[in-house]
Amino acid sequence: MTPSLLRQFWHFVEQAQVGRFLSLDDHALQGWLVTQFSDLYPLEHNQRHHLERYISSRLSLIRDVASNCTSRSFGDRP
């Protein structure tokens, strides 16, 4: 994956409907992220495959980032 695509992905995670995807199990979350992201940024087949693998290996980090974004939006953190 290119650095540009990675930046776009993490920006997408920070802006996503956090409450919705925090309730999903790992497999459903991976599928939801890939589908939603590829709707915004059309991907070639090999890019989609790499994104799926990347997401799978970073699900706990994705959940942590999403939780932090939720906390900040509710004023729990500075």
GROMACS elastic network, one bead per residue, 0.5 to 0.9 nm:
[ bonds ]
;  ai    aj funct       b0    kb
    1     4     6  0.82380   500
    1     5     6  0.63902   500
    1     6     6  0.67271   500
    1    47     6  0.66661   500
    1    50     6  0.66253   500
    1    51     6  0.73124   500
    1    54     6  0.87377   500
    2     5     6  0.52255   500
    2     6     6  0.63234   500
    2     7     6  0.87442   500
    3     6     6  0.50326   500
    3     7     6  0.61976   500
    3     8     6  0.86236   500
    4     7     6  0.51653   500
    4     8     6  0.62562   500
    4     9     6  0.86233   500
    5     8     6  0.50311   500
    5     9     6  0.60943   500
    5    10     6  0.87237   500
    5    41     6  0.87460   500
    6    10     6  0.62540   500
    6    11     6  0.85339   500
    6    51     6  0.89031   500
    7    10     6  0.53059   500
    7    11     6  0.61105   500
    7    12     6  0.84653   500
    8    11     6  0.51187   500
    8    12     6  0.60381   500
    8    13     6  0.86757   500
    8    37     6  0.88810   500
    8    41     6  0.85868   500
    9    13     6  0.62528   500
    9    14     6  0.87362   500
    9    37     6  0.71200   500
    9    51     6  0.89701   500
   10    14     6  0.62343   500
   10    15     6  0.86157   500
   10    62     6  0.84652   500
   10    65     6  0.89850   500
   11    14     6  0.51364   500
   11    15     6  0.62466   500
   11    16     6  0.84976   500
   12    15     6  0.51409   500
   12    16     6  0.57723   500
   12    33     6  0.89798   500
   12    37     6  0.71432   500
   13    16     6  0.51436   500
   13    17     6  0.83860   500
   13    18     6  0.79912   500
   13    33     6  0.81390   500
   13    37     6  0.89274   500
   13    62     6  0.71665   500
   13    65     6  0.77317   500
   13    66     6  0.68093   500
   14    17     6  0.87090   500
   14    18     6  0.80167   500
   14    62     6  0.89283   500
   14    65     6  0.69747   500
   14    66     6  0.62018   500
   14    69     6  0.63934   500
   15    18     6  0.78021   500
   15    66     6  0.86817   500
   15    69     6  0.83229   500
   16    19     6  0.87411   500
   16    20     6  0.86347   500
   16    21     6  0.83081   500
   16    33     6  0.89825   500
   16    66     6  0.81838   500
   17    20     6  0.55125   500
   17    21     6  0.66694   500
   17    22     6  0.88185   500
   17    66     6  0.89288   500
   18    21     6  0.54394   500
   18    22     6  0.59829   500
   18    23     6  0.87914   500
   18    63     6  0.87490   500
   18    66     6  0.57860   500
   18    67     6  0.75056   500
   18    69     6  0.79490   500
   18    70     6  0.68308   500
   19    22     6  0.54735   500
   19    23     6  0.68242   500
   19    66     6  0.85458   500
   19    67     6  0.88055   500
   19    70     6  0.78763   500
   20    23     6  0.59523   500
   20    24     6  0.73064   500
   21    24     6  0.52247   500
   21    25     6  0.84424   500
   21    28     6  0.84914   500
   21    29     6  0.60092   500
   21    32     6  0.77149   500
   21    33     6  0.83606   500
   21    63     6  0.85748   500
   21    66     6  0.87677   500
   22    25     6  0.80359   500
   22    29     6  0.78444   500
   22    63     6  0.66239   500
   22    66     6  0.75957   500
   22    67     6  0.79458   500
   23    29     6  0.84706   500
   24    27     6  0.79426   500
   24    28     6  0.57130   500
   24    29     6  0.53481   500
   24    32     6  0.88361   500
   25    28     6  0.54059   500
   25    29     6  0.59293   500
   25    30     6  0.85534   500
   26    29     6  0.50871   500
   26    30     6  0.60957   500
   26    31     6  0.86425   500
   26    56     6  0.79579   500
   26    59     6  0.70148   500
   27    30     6  0.52236   500
   27    31     6  0.63316   500
   27    32     6  0.86312   500
   27    56     6  0.82847   500
   28    31     6  0.51390   500
   28    32     6  0.60068   500
   28    33     6  0.85467   500
   29    32     6  0.50221   500
   29    33     6  0.60348   500
   29    34     6  0.85225   500
   29    59     6  0.82817   500
   30    33     6  0.52861   500
   30    34     6  0.62001   500
   30    35     6  0.85762   500
   30    52     6  0.68716   500
   30    55     6  0.62798   500
   30    56     6  0.65072   500
   30    59     6  0.77173   500
   31    34     6  0.52637   500
   31    35     6  0.60613   500
   31    36     6  0.84875   500
   31    52     6  0.79157   500
   32    35     6  0.52274   500
   32    36     6  0.59670   500
   32    37     6  0.83065   500
   33    36     6  0.52642   500
   33    37     6  0.58042   500
   33    38     6  0.82506   500
   33    52     6  0.87377   500
   33    55     6  0.80998   500
   34    37     6  0.52694   500
   34    38     6  0.58930   500
   34    39     6  0.84381   500
   34    48     6  0.72979   500
   34    51     6  0.70492   500
   34    52     6  0.65301   500
   34    55     6  0.81843   500
   35    38     6  0.52861   500
   35    39     6  0.61533   500
   35    40     6  0.88996   500
   36    39     6  0.51646   500
   36    40     6  0.66889   500
   36    41     6  0.87606   500
   37    40     6  0.52945   500
   37    41     6  0.59943   500
   37    42     6  0.79704   500
   37    43     6  0.89118   500
   38    43     6  0.58371   500
   38    48     6  0.76473   500
   39    42     6  0.59788   500
   39    43     6  0.85935   500
   42    48     6  0.89289   500
   43    46     6  0.79447   500
   43    47     6  0.56831   500
   43    48     6  0.57585   500
   44    47     6  0.51996   500
   44    48     6  0.62043   500
   44    49     6  0.86940   500
   45    48     6  0.51807   500
   45    49     6  0.62961   500
   45    50     6  0.87899   500
   46    49     6  0.50113   500
   46    50     6  0.62373   500
   46    51     6  0.85647   500
   47    50     6  0.51152   500
   47    51     6  0.60695   500
   47    52     6  0.85871   500
   48    52     6  0.61494   500
   48    53     6  0.87010   500
   49    52     6  0.51524   500
   49    53     6  0.64079   500
   49    54     6  0.86333   500
   50    53     6  0.51481   500
   50    54     6  0.60108   500
   50    55     6  0.85431   500
   51    55     6  0.59925   500
   51    56     6  0.83976   500
   52    55     6  0.52597   500
   52    56     6  0.61012   500
   52    57     6  0.87171   500
   53    56     6  0.50553   500
   53    57     6  0.62817   500
   53    58     6  0.87333   500
   54    57     6  0.53212   500
   54    58     6  0.63591   500
   54    59     6  0.87201   500
   55    58     6  0.51077   500
   55    59     6  0.58426   500
   55    62     6  0.79307   500
   56    59     6  0.56440   500
   57    60     6  0.82388   500
   57    61     6  0.89070   500
   58    61     6  0.52779   500
   58    62     6  0.61450   500
   58    63     6  0.86978   500
   59    63     6  0.61766   500
   59    64     6  0.86063   500
   60    63     6  0.51009   500
   60    64     6  0.62021   500
   60    65     6  0.86925   500
   61    65     6  0.61302   500
   61    66     6  0.84808   500
   62    65     6  0.51941   500
   62    66     6  0.61064   500
   62    67     6  0.85417   500
   63    66     6  0.50585   500
   63    67     6  0.60394   500
   63    68     6  0.85825   500
   64    67     6  0.50594   500
   64    68     6  0.61674   500
   64    69     6  0.86175   500
   65    68     6  0.51211   500
   65    69     6  0.62127   500
   65    70     6  0.86606   500
   66    69     6  0.50778   500
   66    70     6  0.62181   500
   66    71     6  0.86447   500
   67    70     6  0.50577   500
   67    71     6  0.61453   500
   67    72     6  0.86355   500
   68    71     6  0.50323   500
   68    72     6  0.61495   500
   68    73     6  0.85736   500
   68    77     6  0.82357   500
   69    72     6  0.52068   500
   69    73     6  0.61953   500
   69    74     6  0.87866   500
   70    73     6  0.51764   500
   70    74     6  0.64451   500
   70    75     6  0.87920   500
   70    76     6  0.86885   500
   71    74     6  0.53008   500
   71    75     6  0.62722   500
   71    76     6  0.50903   500
   71    77     6  0.61960   500
   72    75     6  0.50300   500
   72    76     6  0.57009   500
   72    77     6  0.51971   500
   72    78     6  0.69765   500
   73    76     6  0.76987   500
   73    77     6  0.84918   500
   74    77     6  0.80990   500
   75    78     6  0.69692   500
